[in-house]
């Protein structure tokens, strides 16, 4: 009868090799562990910078959208006021409904 074979597997996840493997690198090539650590730090720093830039771009996009919405609202309200002064109630109400619909939409999108 054959003896049962036992297989042992080891797994490691992360930006750095397992400590034992890192030690082996250092034995084979002195200074390799330091270089590997520096490389991992550089990658982590780069990822942080990319994330920061993405967040800044999203903020700028949101600010532009808010400015555009404010300008459009102001233009619609000014036009509505002008139509009301000229006696065209239908056009005034139509233009006044635009900012109101945008306001309702913004509140609904937050929920």
Secondary structure by P-SEA (a helix, b strand, c coil): cccbbbbbbbbbbcccccaaaaaaaaaaccaaaaaaaaaaaaaaaaaaaaaaaaaaaaaaaaaaaaaaaaaaaaaaaaaaaaaaaacaaaaaaaaaaaaaaaaaaaaaaac
